[in-house]
Structure formats: structure tokens, C-alpha cells
């Protein structure tokens, strides 16, 4: 029984891969019209080097709590229950 399930799983995984294969002429037609991906992925291009004799100043990055401040606390938090687990307080919480 396990072998049958395993064989069905293999067939189910291989069938979509075979269905998406195209002929060489169809693949050539789609790659000619599509714009190529930029080199290096979608990252911005690197900065050019500074000109000779330029003064380079390195500044420390601001701390994360300044760049990404935490959200303001809610005025009132409801009691946690079935289906509600975020932004709530426990029923027996002393706060």
C-alpha cells in the first residue's frame, strides 16, 4: 500500500513539470520579446568610487528604535479568547 501511495506521489510531482516544458522554437520566441533581468538581480547598482582626493566621511547608522519606532500602545486591550490572540490581555493577568 505504501508503495502505491509513493508511486502516485511521484507521478503527481513529475506530471506538472512535464506539462510546462515547451518546444525550442516556442522558448526562443518568448525570450526574444521579454526584457532580460538586470545583472545582479533587482538590487540597485553599486555606487561608483569617489574621485581621487575626495574626503570620505563615514557616519554611524541611527539606532533601530529611532529608524523603526515601536507602535503606540492601545488605550484599552480586550480580553483574549477563542480566535483572538493578538493585542489582548490574559483573563487572569494582574495588570
C-alpha positions as CSV (number, residue, x, y, z in Angstrom):
1,X,0.0,0.0,0.0
2,X,2.8,2.4,0.9
3,X,4.5,1.7,-2.5
4,X,1.3,2.6,-4.3
5,X,1.0,5.9,-2.4
6,X,4.6,6.7,-3.1
7,X,4.3,5.9,-6.8
8,X,1.2,8.2,-7.1
9,X,3.1,11.0,-5.3
10,X,6.0,10.7,-7.7
11,X,3.6,10.8,-10.7
12,X,1.8,13.8,-9.3
13,X,5.1,15.7,-8.8
14,X,6.5,14.8,-12.3
15,X,3.4,15.4,-14.3
16,X,3.3,19.3,-13.9
17,X,7.0,19.5,-14.7
18,X,6.5,17.7,-17.9
19,X,3.4,19.7,-18.8
20,X,5.3,23.1,-18.6
21,X,8.1,22.1,-21.0
22,X,7.9,23.8,-24.3
23,X,9.5,23.2,-27.7
24,X,12.8,25.1,-28.6
25,X,11.0,27.3,-31.1
26,X,8.4,28.4,-28.5
27,X,11.1,29.1,-25.9
28,X,13.1,31.2,-28.4
29,X,10.0,33.3,-29.2
30,X,9.2,34.1,-25.6
31,X,12.8,35.0,-24.6
32,X,13.2,37.4,-27.6
33,X,10.2,39.5,-26.7
34,X,10.8,39.5,-22.9
35,X,13.1,42.1,-21.3
36,X,16.1,40.4,-19.7
37,X,16.6,40.6,-16.0
38,X,19.1,43.2,-14.9
39,X,22.5,41.9,-14.0
40,X,22.8,41.1,-10.3
41,X,19.1,40.7,-9.8
42,X,16.9,43.6,-8.6
43,X,19.4,45.1,-6.2
44,X,20.4,48.7,-7.0
45,X,23.7,49.1,-8.9
46,X,26.8,49.7,-6.7
47,X,27.9,53.3,-6.1
48,X,30.8,54.5,-8.3
49,X,34.0,55.0,-6.4
50,X,34.7,58.5,-5.1
51,X,37.0,60.7,-7.2
52,X,40.7,60.7,-6.2
53,X,41.4,63.2,-3.4
54,X,37.8,63.4,-2.2
55,X,37.2,63.3,1.5
56,X,35.1,60.3,2.5
57,X,33.1,60.6,5.8
58,X,31.7,57.5,7.4
59,X,28.7,58.1,9.7
60,X,27.2,55.6,12.1
61,X,23.7,54.4,11.3
62,X,20.9,55.6,13.6
63,X,19.7,53.0,16.2
64,X,16.8,50.8,15.1
65,X,14.4,52.2,17.7
66,X,14.8,55.6,16.0
67,X,14.5,54.4,12.5
68,X,11.6,52.0,13.2
69,X,9.8,53.3,16.3
70,X,7.5,50.9,18.2
71,X,3.8,51.4,17.7
72,X,1.9,53.4,20.3
73,X,0.1,51.4,23.0
74,X,-3.6,50.9,22.7
75,X,-5.9,52.8,25.1
76,X,-7.7,49.6,26.1
77,X,-6.9,45.9,25.4
78,X,-9.7,43.4,25.2
79,X,-9.6,40.0,27.0
80,X,-8.1,37.2,25.0
81,X,-10.5,34.5,23.9
82,X,-11.2,31.9,21.2
83,X,-9.9,33.3,17.9
84,X,-8.4,36.4,19.5
85,X,-4.7,36.1,20.4
86,X,-3.2,39.4,19.3
87,X,-3.5,42.8,21.1
88,X,-5.3,41.4,24.1
89,X,-4.7,40.6,27.8
90,X,-5.0,37.3,29.5
91,X,-8.1,36.8,31.7
92,X,-6.1,36.3,34.9
93,X,-3.4,38.8,34.2
94,X,-2.8,41.1,37.2
95,X,-2.1,44.2,35.1
